[in-house]
Amino acid sequence: MSVRRKLLAGYLVVACLVVATAATAWITDMSSAKHAAALEAAQVARGIGKDVALGLPVDNPGEVTYPLYNSPNALRNYIERLHDNQHRDIVAVDISKTILGDAVPENVGTVFDHDLGNQVGKTIADGRSRTFVETSEDYPAGIKQVVVRMEGARNQPLGAVVLEYTPLYDQMLNSARRAQYVILGVAVIAFLAVLVLGWYLAGSLTRRITSLTTAVGVVRTGDYTHRVPTENQTDEIGRLARAFNAMAEQLDRSARKILAKEYTDSILANAGEGICGLDADGKIAFANDAAGRITGLGVNGLLQQDASVLVPEAGDALSPGTREVSLQRPDGTSVRVEYTASQIQKAGRTLGAVVVLRDVSRQRALEHDLRHQALHDGLTNLPNRKLLLDRLEHALTRSRATGEPLAVLYLDLDGFKRVNDSLGHNAGDMLLRTAAERLTGALRPLDTVARLGGDEFAVLLEDADQATVERLARACLESLSRPFLIHHREALVSVSIGVVPDAAAYADADEVLRNADVAMYAAKDQGKNRFLTFETQMHEQLLNRLDQEARLRDAVHRGELRLHLQPVVGVAAGQMAGAEALVRWQDPEQGLRMPGSFIPLAEETGVIVDIDRWVLLEACRAVKNWQDEDPATAPAWVSVNLSAAHLEVPDLTDQVAYALSSTGLSPHCLVLELTETVLMRDLAVTSPRLEELRELGVKIAIDDFGTGYSSLGYLRDIPVDVLKIDRSFIDGLVGNGRQQELVNAVIQLGHTLGLRVVAEGVEEASQLNLLTVMGCKFAQGYHLGRPEPAADLYTRLSTPALPTAR
């Protein structure tokens, strides 16, 4: 049970005692009133008894009185007078309980038997007054009676007087009841007052005790900051609260000291840095685990050792500051350590020192790796452009000082993009690593070979005269011209090299490298797989190339591209079945230019995507208009070439869908042509993309079939509809039986697979005749129709004039 409940229970007991006291007073008062009424009635009865036994008091001196006992009439009158005046009923009986006088005359002479306990007889016998309740049919509630003995002059018993004292009894009780009500009211007030006071005092005490016990509970949890309010409290609980606060304050200070020491010990023990404390004699007095781990000696192996164990270079004196040393461990390994020494002084006297050790071995190794990565190519591990320029700057300084010849080669692989697109980037990376190894093997050990990015390399040749430079350049050409074995396939590339033999004649390394780059582009323009020495006029050629590139980028937006269509003829009917869309550039400076003069540049610069998009939209629009104006002569389909770069565009399918929806051309009238190399570049990406296009309803054609892999496997795996035989197979078709068999086999293979087969490059009637015999259904070439503007072709075909097979 709680203290509050105990206190309330105590106050409730007190309240109950108050009530019990009031009840006792009530009962006592009632009993006293009853007793007083009985005494008063007995006293009156004795007086009446004397009047009856001895006679009435005399009024005059000498008057003689006679006992009423002996005079029945006088007795009757006396009793009647008392009954009428004092409203008292009196019964006088003799010793035998015979009624001598009664307020009811009829009862005189009868025996008094209304006291069931013989109270009258007992009183006559012993003289003691008694009370009893007379009950009868007339008085069922009972009449209170008092009986006293009636005595003569010599105190001899004569009988008894029975007096009714009910009115006196009621009067006495009514007088006592007022006092009882006062007692009751006071008791109720006292009861409630005790309860209210107990409730208040118990609440006040228990709140303070609860506050104290709560504070004790909080302190038990380890929170020593909790305090108990003690304002204006001078009693025992207040003194206890102040004592508790003082104890909590002391505990708080002690806990803080202990916690601070634990924190310090934990920090020192778990610190990643080694921490050692030296005493005034330079001995190690303290060492944490990290110090033992870094030095390899352990904590016990360090204690009481000289400071030279930590830092051998320090000798006898360990001066303050931060230094870095190499520390030899007992197991024979070494570690690079950076240490900081600080002196401990007090009152101007040196007490010792603190040495903080940091293992920086991994940091230094990482810095070395980062420097290496910053200055070397991650793929080939060759120096990169930054390191090459730095070495070239130093080499230029030495060359100008000593006069030693200095040269730079700038190399770019020819055909690398083809290998990278066809075999994948992993194969391209392998080719670049192999090329780097070959270049390093073909050059001298003192030469610096660097990879500048992509498929471009550079070589710094120090102390190399003209003959040596040419010899090394040829060695590079020969080393890279040999076939590369990539994923069990042979890949052929060549290299174009720009040479700057007199590098010291130029201002700085950037100019030397830029001139070598210009010479490399000149070598590419002259047919690749060669080296050229830089000449001043090459700058003009490079500027022309840059100018052409800029004009080509703007050609699409300025409306300089032109759409030409070349007929695809149905061999059996001799009439145009479809057309291939080709692009021309109406160059404001050079006139109408064929694709071969600008498409390679467009592919290098990425402009080819914009050109392909323009051709696609214009071809769909031109053919749709032709079909609407003259359905009889209009081509049933139009073929549009897609570049490798365009196939990688994420929204290619959306572009094709837009071209069809905006022009109204049926998807079945559009054929998208891709070369074997583009199709085989990444089958996992190519096949889903082609399926998306075919879901639109367009057809897919393999262009230049036979010049790439010519694999039957990809004809199975790649969703295509048209097979276009490359013109190289048609050129030598007449008179070459083996080639005829090969072309015939391709045609039959295509038909067997359900493909539309188109022979490209038909220049002569004899070629067309052979294709007709082989069952080729479609052909394309100058013999059947040259590419021309769509409007001109429409006009020319308004009257059929196409050559037919003979």
Solvent accessible surface area in square Angstrom, and as a share of the most:
residue,aa,sasa,rsa
1,M,161,0.72
2,S,59,0.38
3,V,66,0.38
4,R,72,0.26
5,R,160,0.59
6,K,116,0.49
7,L,50,0.25
8,L,43,0.21
9,A,45,0.35
10,G,35,0.34
11,Y,52,0.20
12,L,83,0.41
13,V,87,0.50
14,V,69,0.40
15,A,0,0.00
16,C,65,0.39
17,L,108,0.54
18,V,42,0.24
19,V,65,0.37
20,A,51,0.40
21,T,93,0.54
22,A,14,0.11
23,A,47,0.36
24,T,82,0.48
25,A,37,0.29
26,W,79,0.28
27,I,115,0.58
28,T,75,0.44
29,D,39,0.20
30,M,35,0.16
31,S,61,0.40
32,S,59,0.38
33,A,9,0.07
34,K,88,0.37
35,H,112,0.50
36,A,36,0.28
37,A,0,0.00
38,A,20,0.16
39,L,101,0.50
40,E,82,0.37
41,A,1,0.00
42,A,3,0.03
43,Q,115,0.51
44,V,30,0.17
45,A,0,0.00
46,R,103,0.38
47,G,34,0.32
48,I,9,0.05
49,G,3,0.03
50,K,127,0.54
51,D,28,0.14
52,V,1,0.00
53,A,5,0.04
54,L,78,0.39
55,G,9,0.09
56,L,63,0.32
57,P,106,0.67
58,V,72,0.42
59,D,131,0.68
60,N,97,0.50
61,P,136,0.85
62,G,77,0.74
63,E,83,0.37
64,V,106,0.61
65,T,51,0.30
66,Y,161,0.61
67,P,43,0.27
68,L,12,0.06
69,Y,64,0.24
70,N,111,0.57
71,S,38,0.24
72,P,93,0.59
73,N,88,0.45
74,A,34,0.26
75,L,2,0.01
76,R,94,0.34
77,N,77,0.40
78,Y,13,0.05
79,I,1,0.00
80,E,65,0.29
81,R,106,0.39
82,L,16,0.08
83,H,73,0.32
84,D,94,0.49
85,N,102,0.52
86,Q,88,0.39
87,H,141,0.63
88,R,74,0.27
89,D,47,0.24
90,I,0,0.00
91,V,16,0.09
92,A,0,0.00
93,V,0,0.00
94,D,28,0.15
95,I,102,0.52
96,S,76,0.49
97,K,35,0.15
98,T,36,0.21
99,I,7,0.04
100,L,46,0.23
101,G,2,0.02
102,D,13,0.07
103,A,25,0.19
104,V,73,0.42
105,P,73,0.46
106,E,135,0.60
107,N,49,0.25
108,V,67,0.38
109,G,52,0.50
110,T,67,0.39
111,V,92,0.53
112,F,5,0.02
113,D,98,0.51
114,H,65,0.29
115,D,7,0.04
116,L,167,0.83
117,G,37,0.36
118,N,70,0.36
119,Q,41,0.18
120,V,0,0.00
121,G,20,0.19
122,K,93,0.40
123,T,0,0.00
124,I,13,0.06
125,A,80,0.62
126,D,67,0.35
127,G,27,0.26
128,R,161,0.59
129,S,40,0.26
130,R,46,0.17
131,T,61,0.35
132,F,22,0.09
133,V,78,0.45
134,E,21,0.10
135,T,72,0.42
136,S,41,0.27
137,E,171,0.77
138,D,119,0.62
139,Y,113,0.43
140,P,114,0.72
141,A,104,0.81
142,G,19,0.18
143,I,17,0.08
144,K,53,0.22
145,Q,13,0.06
146,V,1,0.01
147,V,0,0.00
148,V,2,0.01
149,R,60,0.22
150,M,1,0.00
151,E,57,0.26
152,G,7,0.07
153,A,84,0.65
154,R,205,0.75
155,N,106,0.54
156,Q,72,0.32
157,P,52,0.33
158,L,33,0.17
159,G,0,0.00
160,A,0,0.00
161,V,0,0.00
162,V,2,0.01
163,L,4,0.02
164,E,30,0.13
165,Y,18,0.07
166,T,34,0.20
167,P,73,0.46
168,L,39,0.19
169,Y,22,0.08
170,D,67,0.34
171,Q,117,0.52
172,M,55,0.25
173,L,18,0.09
174,N,82,0.42
175,S,57,0.37
176,A,12,0.09
177,R,77,0.28
178,R,162,0.59
179,A,46,0.35
180,Q,0,0.00
181,Y,124,0.47
182,V,97,0.56
183,I,45,0.23
184,L,89,0.44
185,G,32,0.30
186,V,93,0.53
187,A,6,0.05
188,V,72,0.41
189,I,121,0.61
190,A,30,0.23
191,F,49,0.20
192,L,98,0.49
193,A,55,0.43
194,V,27,0.16
195,L,54,0.27
196,V,104,0.60
197,L,96,0.48
198,G,0,0.00
199,W,157,0.55
200,Y,137,0.52
201,L,62,0.31
202,A,0,0.00
203,G,3,0.03
204,S,30,0.19
205,L,56,0.28
206,T,12,0.07
207,R,151,0.55
208,R,51,0.18
209,I,51,0.26
210,T,77,0.45
211,S,39,0.25
212,L,18,0.09
213,T,78,0.45
214,T,72,0.42
215,A,0,0.00
216,V,63,0.36
217,G,31,0.30
218,V,38,0.22
219,V,15,0.09
220,R,203,0.74
221,T,114,0.66
222,G,41,0.40
223,D,62,0.32
224,Y,56,0.21
225,T,78,0.46
226,H,69,0.31
227,R,74,0.27
228,V,10,0.05
229,P,81,0.51
230,T,32,0.18
231,E,118,0.53
232,N,154,0.79
233,Q,38,0.17
234,T,112,0.65
235,D,50,0.26
236,E,119,0.53
237,I,31,0.16
238,G,0,0.00
239,R,125,0.46
240,L,99,0.49
241,A,2,0.01
242,R,98,0.36
243,A,60,0.46
244,F,12,0.05
245,N,26,0.14
246,A,64,0.50
247,M,96,0.43
248,A,0,0.00
249,E,68,0.31
250,Q,95,0.42
251,L,67,0.33
252,D,18,0.09
253,R,111,0.40
254,S,39,0.25
255,A,27,0.21
256,R,146,0.53
257,K,148,0.63
258,I,103,0.52
259,L,83,0.41
260,A,56,0.43
261,K,135,0.57
262,E,95,0.42
263,Y,127,0.48
264,T,71,0.41
265,D,69,0.36
266,S,54,0.35
267,I,114,0.58
268,L,43,0.21
269,A,49,0.38
270,N,114,0.59
271,A,24,0.19
272,G,62,0.60
273,E,67,0.30
274,G,0,0.00
275,I,31,0.16
276,C,1,0.00
277,G,14,0.14
278,L,12,0.06
279,D,49,0.25
280,A,73,0.57
281,D,122,0.63
282,G,25,0.24
283,K,72,0.30
284,I,0,0.00
285,A,56,0.44
286,F,81,0.34
287,A,7,0.05
288,N,6,0.03
289,D,83,0.43
290,A,1,0.01
291,A,0,0.00
292,G,3,0.03
293,R,143,0.52
294,I,8,0.04
295,T,2,0.01
296,G,41,0.39
297,L,63,0.31
298,G,30,0.29
299,V,43,0.25
300,N,135,0.69
301,G,30,0.29
302,L,0,0.00
303,L,64,0.32
304,Q,119,0.53
305,Q,76,0.34
306,D,68,0.35
307,A,13,0.10
308,S,44,0.28
309,V,44,0.25
310,L,2,0.01
311,V,0,0.00
312,P,72,0.45
313,E,109,0.49
314,A,21,0.17
315,G,39,0.37
316,D,161,0.83
317,A,77,0.60
318,L,31,0.15
319,S,56,0.36
320,P,72,0.45
321,G,30,0.29
322,T,80,0.46
323,R,97,0.35
324,E,55,0.25
325,V,15,0.09
326,S,56,0.36
327,L,5,0.03
328,Q,118,0.52
329,R,59,0.22
330,P,92,0.58
331,D,108,0.56
332,G,51,0.49
333,T,68,0.39
334,S,68,0.44
335,V,8,0.05
336,R,95,0.35
337,V,1,0.01
338,E,39,0.18
339,Y,7,0.03
340,T,36,0.21
341,A,4,0.03
342,S,56,0.36
343,Q,89,0.40
344,I,75,0.38
345,Q,109,0.48
346,K,142,0.60
347,A,108,0.84
348,G,77,0.74
349,R,156,0.57
350,T,61,0.36
351,L,62,0.31
352,G,6,0.06
353,A,11,0.09
354,V,46,0.27
355,V,0,0.00
356,V,32,0.19
357,L,0,0.00
358,R,59,0.22
359,D,69,0.36
360,V,7,0.04
361,S,37,0.24
362,R,208,0.76
363,Q,92,0.41
364,R,69,0.25
365,A,54,0.42
366,L,100,0.50
367,E,58,0.26
368,H,109,0.49
369,D,66,0.34
370,L,94,0.47
371,R,139,0.51
372,H,61,0.27
373,Q,119,0.53
374,A,55,0.42
375,L,50,0.25
376,H,36,0.16
377,D,24,0.12
378,G,84,0.81
379,L,46,0.23
380,T,21,0.12
381,N,94,0.48
382,L,21,0.10
383,P,16,0.10
384,N,31,0.16
385,R,100,0.37
386,K,132,0.56
387,L,17,0.08
388,L,1,0.01
389,L,38,0.19
390,D,68,0.35
391,R,95,0.35
392,L,0,0.00
393,E,73,0.33
394,H,102,0.46
395,A,1,0.01
396,L,0,0.00
397,T,90,0.53
398,R,118,0.43
399,S,9,0.06
400,R,122,0.45
401,A,87,0.67
402,T,91,0.53
403,G,62,0.60
404,E,87,0.39
405,P,58,0.36
406,L,4,0.02
407,A,0,0.00
408,V,1,0.01
409,L,0,0.00
410,Y,6,0.02
411,L,0,0.00
412,D,14,0.07
413,L,3,0.02
414,D,9,0.05
415,G,23,0.22
416,F,23,0.09
417,K,116,0.49
418,R,126,0.46
419,V,7,0.04
420,N,26,0.13
421,D,24,0.13
422,S,14,0.09
423,L,40,0.20
424,G,19,0.18
425,H,132,0.59
426,N,117,0.60
427,A,0,0.00
428,G,0,0.00
429,D,51,0.26
430,M,67,0.30
431,L,0,0.00
432,L,4,0.02
433,R,96,0.35
434,T,40,0.23
435,A,0,0.00
436,A,4,0.03
437,E,122,0.55
438,R,43,0.16
439,L,0,0.00
440,T,74,0.43
441,G,67,0.64
442,A,28,0.22
443,L,15,0.08
444,R,54,0.20
445,P,145,0.91
446,L,100,0.50
447,D,15,0.08
448,T,12,0.07
449,V,10,0.05
450,A,0,0.00
451,R,31,0.11
452,L,22,0.11
453,G,35,0.34
454,G,46,0.44
455,D,25,0.13
456,E,38,0.17
457,F,0,0.00
458,A,0,0.00
459,V,0,0.00
460,L,2,0.01
461,L,0,0.00
462,E,44,0.20
463,D,82,0.42
464,A,1,0.01
465,D,78,0.40
466,Q,86,0.38
467,A,72,0.56
468,T,23,0.14
469,V,1,0.00
470,E,51,0.23
471,R,133,0.49
472,L,2,0.01
473,A,0,0.00
474,R,121,0.44
475,A,25,0.20
476,C,0,0.00
477,L,27,0.13
478,E,113,0.51
479,S,7,0.05
480,L,0,0.00
481,S,50,0.32
482,R,126,0.46
483,P,63,0.39
484,F,1,0.00
485,L,125,0.62
486,I,2,0.01
487,H,92,0.41
488,H,177,0.79
489,R,117,0.43
490,E,132,0.59
491,A,7,0.06
492,L,105,0.52
493,V,10,0.06
494,S,22,0.14
495,V,0,0.00
496,S,0,0.00
497,I,0,0.00
498,G,0,0.00
499,V,2,0.01
500,V,0,0.00
501,P,27,0.17
502,D,78,0.40
503,A,0,0.00
504,A,32,0.25
505,A,80,0.62
506,Y,46,0.18
507,A,79,0.61
508,D,57,0.30
509,A,1,0.01
510,D,82,0.42
511,E,47,0.21
512,V,0,0.00
513,L,6,0.03
514,R,123,0.45
515,N,2,0.01
516,A,0,0.00
517,D,36,0.19
518,V,3,0.02
519,A,0,0.00
520,M,1,0.00
521,Y,60,0.23
522,A,5,0.04
523,A,0,0.00
524,K,39,0.16
525,D,95,0.49
526,Q,101,0.45
527,G,51,0.49
528,K,90,0.38
529,N,79,0.40
530,R,96,0.35
531,F,43,0.18
532,L,38,0.19
533,T,48,0.28
534,F,24,0.10
535,E,84,0.38
536,T,107,0.62
537,Q,90,0.40
538,M,11,0.05
539,H,61,0.27
540,E,112,0.50
541,Q,89,0.40
542,L,36,0.18
543,L,110,0.55
544,N,102,0.52
545,R,53,0.19
546,L,90,0.45
547,D,64,0.33
548,Q,33,0.15
549,E,39,0.18
550,A,51,0.40
551,R,30,0.11
552,L,0,0.00
553,R,109,0.40
554,D,61,0.32
555,A,0,0.00
556,V,26,0.15
557,H,146,0.65
558,R,123,0.45
559,G,43,0.42
560,E,16,0.07
561,L,5,0.02
562,R,99,0.36
563,L,23,0.11
564,H,18,0.08
565,L,0,0.00
566,Q,10,0.04
567,P,0,0.00
568,V,3,0.02
569,V,2,0.01
570,G,12,0.11
571,V,8,0.04
572,A,108,0.84
573,A,73,0.56
574,G,4,0.04
575,Q,107,0.48
576,M,25,0.11
577,A,23,0.18
578,G,0,0.00
579,A,0,0.00
580,E,11,0.05
581,A,2,0.02
582,L,37,0.19
583,V,14,0.08
584,R,17,0.06
585,W,0,0.00
586,Q,68,0.30
587,D,1,0.01
588,P,97,0.61
589,E,118,0.53
590,Q,109,0.48
591,G,27,0.26
592,L,81,0.40
593,R,21,0.08
594,M,98,0.44
595,P,36,0.23
596,G,64,0.61
597,S,53,0.34
598,F,0,0.00
599,I,35,0.18
600,P,69,0.44
601,L,11,0.05
602,A,0,0.00
603,E,83,0.37
604,E,114,0.51
605,T,28,0.16
606,G,38,0.36
607,V,6,0.03
608,I,8,0.04
609,V,25,0.14
610,D,51,0.26
611,I,1,0.01
612,D,11,0.06
613,R,93,0.34
614,W,51,0.18
615,V,10,0.05
616,L,2,0.01
617,L,45,0.22
618,E,46,0.21
619,A,0,0.00
620,C,0,0.00
621,R,93,0.34
622,A,23,0.18
623,V,0,0.00
624,K,53,0.22
625,N,72,0.37
626,W,11,0.04
627,Q,38,0.17
628,D,91,0.47
629,E,122,0.55
630,D,34,0.18
631,P,99,0.62
632,A,98,0.76
633,T,32,0.19
634,A,15,0.12
635,P,1,0.01
636,A,63,0.49
637,W,17,0.06
638,V,0,0.00
639,S,6,0.04
640,V,0,0.00
641,N,50,0.26
642,L,9,0.04
643,S,14,0.09
644,A,17,0.13
645,A,38,0.30
646,H,0,0.00
647,L,4,0.02
648,E,102,0.46
649,V,25,0.14
650,P,119,0.75
651,D,64,0.33
652,L,0,0.00
653,T,25,0.14
654,D,94,0.49
655,Q,21,0.09
656,V,0,0.00
657,A,36,0.28
658,Y,137,0.52
659,A,3,0.02
660,L,12,0.06
661,S,88,0.57
662,S,61,0.39
663,T,21,0.12
664,G,43,0.41
665,L,4,0.02
666,S,48,0.31
667,P,42,0.26
668,H,123,0.55
669,C,21,0.13
670,L,0,0.00
671,V,1,0.01
672,L,0,0.00
673,E,1,0.00
674,L,1,0.01
675,T,47,0.27
676,E,2,0.01
677,T,38,0.22
678,V,15,0.08
679,L,0,0.00
680,M,35,0.16
681,R,28,0.10
682,D,62,0.32
683,L,60,0.30
684,A,83,0.64
685,V,81,0.47
686,T,1,0.01
687,S,24,0.16
688,P,70,0.44
689,R,37,0.13
690,L,0,0.00
691,E,80,0.36
692,E,78,0.35
693,L,0,0.00
694,R,86,0.31
695,E,146,0.65
696,L,56,0.28
697,G,17,0.16
698,V,4,0.02
699,K,54,0.23
700,I,0,0.00
701,A,0,0.00
702,I,0,0.00
703,D,13,0.07
704,D,43,0.22
705,F,9,0.04
706,G,21,0.20
707,T,80,0.47
708,G,34,0.33
709,Y,61,0.23
710,S,44,0.29
711,S,40,0.26
712,L,115,0.57
713,G,26,0.25
714,Y,3,0.01
715,L,15,0.08
716,R,186,0.68
717,D,68,0.35
718,I,4,0.02
719,P,16,0.10
720,V,12,0.07
721,D,26,0.14
722,V,5,0.03
723,L,0,0.00
724,K,4,0.02
725,I,2,0.01
726,D,14,0.07
727,R,117,0.43
728,S,62,0.40
729,F,41,0.17
730,I,0,0.00
731,D,88,0.46
732,G,32,0.31
733,L,0,0.00
734,V,75,0.43
735,G,75,0.72
736,N,60,0.31
737,G,45,0.43
738,R,205,0.75
739,Q,32,0.14
740,Q,43,0.19
741,E,125,0.56
742,L,86,0.43
743,V,1,0.00
744,N,56,0.28
745,A,57,0.44
746,V,20,0.11
747,I,0,0.00
748,Q,78,0.35
749,L,49,0.24
750,G,0,0.00
751,H,54,0.24
752,T,111,0.65
753,L,87,0.43
754,G,66,0.64
755,L,21,0.10
756,R,54,0.20
757,V,1,0.01
758,V,4,0.02
759,A,0,0.00
760,E,16,0.07
761,G,0,0.00
762,V,0,0.00
763,E,66,0.30
764,E,92,0.41
765,A,23,0.17
766,S,44,0.29
767,Q,7,0.03
768,L,6,0.03
769,N,48,0.25
770,L,45,0.23
771,L,0,0.00
772,T,58,0.34
773,V,127,0.73
774,M,22,0.10
775,G,35,0.34
776,C,4,0.02
777,K,121,0.51
778,F,40,0.17
779,A,0,0.00
780,Q,6,0.03
781,G,2,0.02
782,Y,105,0.40
783,H,45,0.20
784,L,4,0.02
785,G,9,0.09
786,R,144,0.53
787,P,23,0.15
788,E,32,0.14
789,P,50,0.31
790,A,21,0.16
791,A,72,0.56
792,D,74,0.38
793,L,0,0.00
794,Y,70,0.27
795,T,93,0.54
796,R,89,0.32
797,L,9,0.04
798,S,66,0.42
799,T,94,0.55
800,P,110,0.69
801,A,72,0.56
802,L,26,0.13
803,P,48,0.30
804,T,75,0.44
805,A,38,0.29
806,R,190,0.69
